[in-house]
Amino acid sequence: MQFSNRISTLQPSIIREILKAPESPDIISFAAGNPSPQTFPTADMACISADIYASQASQALQYGISEGFAPLREQTAAYLKNTWKIGNAKDELIITSGGQQAIELAAKVLCNEGDIVLCEESSFVGALNAFRSYNLQLVGVAMDGNGMDMIDLAAKLQATRAKVIYTIPTFHNPCGTVLPVDPRTQMLSLAEQYGATIIEDSPYCELRYEGVPVPPLKSMDDSGRVIYCGSYSKTIAPGIRVGYAVARHDIITKMTVAKQVSDVHTNLFFQHVVSRFLDECDFNAHIKACCQLYGKRRDALVKGLQALDGIEFVKPCGGLFLWLKLPEGKAALDICAAAKANKVLCVPGNAFAIDEGVSSNFIRLNFSMPDEVAIEKGVKRLAGVL
């Protein structure tokens, strides 16, 4: 079979492949990026769903418009404005099939084959594969302890004249970092100077367990250079596949056309469910409960790792991940393979690299799925492997 050039070299996500491992109560997984099912508001969603089937089925099960269910668009825009100061008169919002589609649509409408995208040198594999699927050139930008390094970003922009900067500035996946305000301001200034558009991927910003929130890039965007990609996957449930993007009117118009040839519209029934949930339930209290659960699990992971010798990590103040630097001479692929044999799953750092073939001495650990007891057991198994 002769496949297209853009798909023939595309590799499956290492994380998705790890998740295909046979399920067993003996296996402890730090590999997923999944929210805990304990956070899913199932009782509220069940009541809302039953009422929608009883009274709104003819609307919720019908075709919808590509931009998204109007009440949900208005609610999401109001939430982003009130909570994060995102959105102005030049901006519009589109509902997407998860945050992943928002990133993919942005790449689709902004880039031609061969265009350069700058991103953190370790980054979200779903976004990297979206860019690869359009035969875009990925160029990594060095990271410091806070996220993307602005000196290296300036140098890469000058050298490449890249069209797009892709960044996860808040609770980075996989590194867990948060970019401070000053570098965010510098990034916006550099994008303006070199004519680049910023794709701000922000699925974790609500999941903060300590410290003071940092304003999103989009909230400081006066020239319309930022496309803000968000999602209800981490705050309500991932299986509903409801995300969104906020950007200038002309960008959203093109993303809408691109979406029409992709999936026509996002699942309308779940758009109704999310809209009703936001209207009838306390969304902020729900997020607070999620943060309390995840904060305890993060603390359990940090406590276990602090007892180990030779490793390095920075305690994340939010998000779902901890980025662990292995002892000198330890390769992530070898450690993850040995850990899997010891019934604990984690993801090697090369899964998030621009060049997937490079060696890495980092592994990503997720703490949202396993409970505190499982985390303690999992760390002990990992310690045995190390």
N, C-alpha and C positions, 0 to 999 in steps of 0.2 A: 504494500500500500504506500503510495506517495503522499506524504502529508505536507501541509503548507510550511513554508520557511519559518513563519513566526511561531509555529507550535512544535516543530520537529526537535528543537533543542531545549524546549521547556521541560524542566524536571518537576516531578511531583513534590509537594511540600513534605519535608522530612517530618514535621509535626503531625500532619495528617496520617502519614504512614505509621508513625509510632502509635497513634491512637487506634490503629487497626489491630494492635496486639490483642491476643485472646483475653477476654475479661476473666478475672479471677479475684476472689476476695483476698487472696494472698498478695496480689500485686498492689503496690502503693505508687501512685502516679503523681510526679511533680511536672509532668510534661505538658498537660493541657493548658489552654488559656481560658478555660470555661468558667463562668460564674457558678457558684454553688447552687444546686437545685433548692437548697434551703431558703434561698433568697427569692425564689419565684413566688409572686403573689397569687398562688393558684386559687385560693378560695374566692378572692375578689374577681379574678378573671373568669372563674366558673360561673359566678352569678351574672357578671356582665355578659358573658357569651350566651347564656341561657336567655337573657332578656333580648339580646340582639336577634337570636333565632326566632323568638316569639313575636317581636314587634318590628324588626328592621331587616329581616332576611332578604327581602326583595332588593334592598339597596346594598347591603353588605356583601351579598353574593354575586353582584352584578359586575360588569366592567366598570372601571373607574378612570379618572383622568390621569395622565402620566405625571403631572406635577405632584399628585398626592391628594388625599382626602382633605378638603378645604378646612374643616374644623381642626384637624390635627396639625395642619400647616400653621394655622393661626396660633394654636396653643404652643407649639414648639417655638415659633418665632417669639412669642411673648415670654416664654420661659427663658430663652437664651438672652433676650434683651434685659429682663429683670434680674437674672442671676449673674450673667457674665458680661452684660453691656455689649452684646454682639448684635449687629444689624443696624443699618441706617437706611435713608430714603433710596439709596442706589442699589440696595441689596434685595435679593429674593431668596426663597427657600424651596427646595424640592425634597420630597420624601423618596428615599431609595430603598432597595432591597439590602438592608444592612449597610454599615459603614464601608464595607468592602466595595460595594457597587459605586458608592460616591467617589472613592479613589479611582476606580477603573474608568468611570465616566469622565472624570477630570482629565485623566491621561488621554483619553480618546479624543476629547474636543480640543486639547491644547497642543498636542504633539504630533509631528510627522515622524515617519520611520527614520531612525538615525539621530534624532534629537537627543540632547544630553539632559539627564535628570541628576541633580545633586541630592544626596541623602546621607544621613548618618552612616558611618562605615559598617555599623551593625544596625539592622533595621527589621521592620515587620515583613515577614516573608510573603504574606499575601499581597502587599503593595509592590514588593520587588518583582513578584511574578506577573502582576498586572502590567508593570512597565516593560518587563521582558516580552510579554505577549504581543506588544506593539513594536518590537525590535528597537527599543530605545536603548541608548547607552547609559549605563549606570556608573556614576563616579562617586566614590565615597569621600565624605568629609570627616576629618579626624574628630574625635570626641574627647572632652576633658571630663572632670568629675561632675559637671553640671549639664552635659549634653553637647550639642554641636559647637565646635570651636570656631569662633567668628574670624580669627586670623586666617585659619585654613579655608573657611568659606569664602572670604574675600579673595584669596589667592586662586581658588578653584574657579570662581566666577570670572575673574580677570583672564584666566588661562583658557576657559572653555566657552564663555558666553552662554552658559546653560540657559535653557528656556524655563525650567521648572526647578524649584527647591521643594523637596518632600521632607517633612519633619514631623516628629512626634515629640513636641516640646514638654508635655506634661505627663509624667509617669511613663516614660519611654518603654517601649517594648522592643528589645528585651532588657534594656539596661536599668530601668526604673528611675532614671534621672529626671530632674525638673530644671528646665532652663530658666535662669533668673530674668528679671525685668530688663536690665541693661542689655544683655545679649539679644533679647527679643527685639528691642528697639533698634539695635545695630543690624539685625537680620532684615527688618523692614526697610531700613535705609539702604542696605546693600541691594536688596531686590529692586528698589526704586532706581538706584544708580545704574544697575546693569540690565534693567528691563525684564526681570524674571518674575514669574508668578509663584507664590508659595501655596503648597497644599498642606494645610495644617490638619493632621490626623489626631483627633482628640476623643477617643472612646472611653478614657479612664478618668477624665478630669473630676468627676463627682466623687470618685473613690479616694478621698483623702482621709488619713487616719491621724495626722498631726501636722502642725505648722499652719502657715497662713497661705491661702490660695494666691496663685500668681495669675495676673490677667492674661487671657488668651491673646495670641497674636492678632486674631480677627477683631478683638475689641479695640486695638490700637491702630487699625488699618483705615487710614483716611483716603488712600488712593485706589482702593479696590483691587489690591494685588494679592489678597489672601482668599483662598477657597477653604472654608471651614467644614470639615467632615466629622459628623458625630453619629451617635447610635443609641438606641434603647436596649441594645443587646446586653450591656453590662449592668444596667440599672433596672430592667424589667425581666427580659428573658431573651436569649440569643436565637431560639428557634422561631420566633415570630418574624425575624428578618425585616425589622423596621429601623432604618437609619435616615440620615438627612444630610444635606449640604446647603451651606449659605454662601452666596457669592454675588457678584455684580449681576444685574439683570441680563446683560448680553451673554454671560457665561452660563447662567441657569437656563436660558432659552436654548442654547446649543446642547446642554446636557439633557434637556427634556426631549429634544429630537433624537439624540443618541439612545436614550432610554426606550423610546418607542420602537426601535428596531432590536431591542434586547429582551425586555420582558413585558412591554406595553405599560404595565403599572405594577407597583408593589402590592402584595397581598392585601386586598381591600378589607376583608373581614378583620384581620389583625390590626389594620389601621383604625377601624371602628373601636376595637377592644382597647387599644392604647389611648385613643381619644377619650373614651368613657372613663378609663382608669385615671387619667390626668384630671378629668373633670370631677369625678365622684370620690376619689381616694386622696390620701395625703402623700403626694409623691415625695416631698422632702423628708417626711418621717420614714418612708420606706427606704430612701437612700441612707438615712442615718442608721437604720437597722442593718443594712448591708455593710456599712463601714464598721459597725461594732463587731460583726461576725468576722470580717476579713482582718480587722486590726488585731484581734486575738490570735488568729492563725498566723499572721505575719510575725507576731511576737514569739509564738511557739517555734517557728522556723529559725528566727534570729537567735533565740536562746540555745537551740540545739547546735547551730553552726558555730556559735561563739566558743563552744567547748572543743572544737577541732583545731588542730595545729596545721600551719602551712597554707591555709586558704585565706583569701581576702574578699571582702564584699562591703558594700555600703548599705546600711539599713534603709530600705525604701520608705518614704513617708506616705505612700499611697500606691494605687495601681494593684496589679496582680502578680508581679514578678520580682525575683531577686536574681541578680547577675553575679555569679560566683566565679572568682578567679582561682584556678587550680594551682596546686603546688608546682614548683619548677620541675619541668621534665614530664609532666602529665599531659597527655593529649586528650581533648574532650571526647573525641570519637571512641577512643579506647575505654575511657572511664564510663561513658554512657552504655557501651556494649557490656562491660563487666557489671555495671549496675543493673542492667536489664536481666542478666543471668542471676542476679541476686534479688530479683523481684522488686526492683524500684526503677521507675522510669524518669528520665530527665532528657533535656534537649541539648545537643552539642552546639557550641557557639557558631560553628561554620554554617549552620542552617540559616543564620541571619546575616551572613556576610555577602558583600557585593560579589565577590568571587567565591562560589561555593566550594571550590577545590582547595582553598587555603586551609592550613592547619589552625586550630584554635585551642587555647587553654582556658576557655570560659565555658560554663554551662548555665542554662537558664532554669530556674526552679520556680514553679507556680505554687502558690500557697492558698489559693481560693477553694480548690476542690477537696483536698484531704483535710479531715478534722485534726484537732490538736493531738489526739492519741496516734493517729496514722502518721502525722508529721514527725512525732518523736521516734516512732519505729523506723520511718523512712530515713531519717537522718542517721540513725544507728547503722542501718544497712549501707548507706552511702559512705559512712565513716569506715566501715569494714573494707569497702572497695578501695577507698583512698589509701 
